[in-house]
């Protein structure tokens, strides 16, 4: 279990500050993307939860706390059946569900979907998706 926090204030954080923040957050439930405050010396210190793994996560003494200055973006695509493969490429993500090939852009929007009889493999190169099925090869350029 891990939490990555981004301080929303200007200050250099001393070594061991993770332990102090963990104790202040102990017992609280955190979710990726939310903002939380930790009171220290009578002042609320705001943090953005860049990652709570899993999300939601209840902080306990074993929770690993990390600080980051950058942003982490994440989205999850949920499907009605088991995913056989996911292949990232420059323009997005190719997801294989049985004999169906779907292409999503990096915002998670579906841009292509097709069933292929005798689907064997999917590869990507130079922004194109190559689908090997039966005795044919289909090239898709989203």
N, C-alpha and C positions, 0 to 999 in steps of 0.2 A: 504494500500500500504506500502510495507516494502522492505528495502534493507539491506542485510548482507554483510559487507565488511571485507576483510582480509588485514591488513596492510602488504605491502611488504617491510617493513623497520623495523629496530630495534629501538623502542622507547616506553616508557610507555605513554599511552594516558591519558591526564587529564580528570577529570569529566567535562561534558558539551561539550566535543570535537565533539560529534555527531551533536550538533547544528551548529557548525562552518562548518563541512563538508557538512551538508544539505544545508546551504546557498551557499557554493562554488559550489555545484552540481545542485543547483536550475535551472530548465529549461532544463537540459541535459537529454537525453534518455539513460538509462542503460539497459544492457542485462545480464542475468546470464552467467557467464563464462568469460566475458571480463575483461580487465584491464583498469582502469581509473586513471588519475592523478588529484590531487587537489593541486593548487599552494598556498603555505603558506609562508609568509615572503620571497618571491622571490625564493623559492625552490619547485620543483615538488615532491609531495608525492604520490607514486604509491599504488593503492589498487586493489585487485582482487575482482570482484563482485561474491561472493559465491551464492547469491540468490537475484534475483529481482522478486518481486511478485506483479503484474504480470510481465512477461518478454515479450517484452520490457516494461519499466516503465519510465514515465517522472517525474522527481523529482520536487515536489512542497513543500510548507510550511507544509503540513500535512503528508508528507512521513516520516515513522519511519526509522531511521538509527540505525543499530546495528553493533558492531565490533566482530569479531571472530578470534581465533587463529587457529581453525581447518579447515578442508576442508568439503565441502558439495558436494556430487556427486548426480546427478539426470539424469534420462532419462525418456522420455515419449513415451509410445506405443500408436499409433493411429490405430483405427480399422474401418472397413467399415460399421459396424453396432453397435448398442447399447450394452454396456457391462452389463451383468446381475449380475456378481459377480467377485471378484478378491480375491484369497486366497494366502497369502504369506506363504512360508515354507522354510526349511533349504536350499533346492537345487534351489529354484527359486520362480516362481509365477504361479499360476493356474488362467487362465482367462476363464470365462464361457460366451459364446455368443450364446444365444438361446439354441439349443440342441448340440452345439459344445463345446468341452473342449480342451483348448490349454494349453501347459506347456511351460514356458519361463525360461531360466536360468537368473542369476542376471546380465548378460551383455545385456539382452533384445533379445537374439536369441531364436527363436522357436525351441523346441526340441521334441514336440509331438503335434499331432492334430488328433481329431477323433469326428465324429458325433455320438450321442447316442440317440436312439429312446426312448421316455418317460423318459427323463432325470429328475431326482427328486432332487438330491443334490450331492455336491462334498465336501469331507473332506480331510484333510491331517494329517498324523501321521508318525513319525519316518522316514521321507524322502520318504514316499509313498503317492500316491494320490488314494483316494477311491471314485469311482463314482457309485452312486446308480441310476439305470435306469430300469424302468419296474419292472420285477420280478428278476432282476439280479444285482449283485455287481461286478464291475471290479476294480482290483487293478493295478495301474501303478507305476512302479519304474523307474523314469528317470535316 
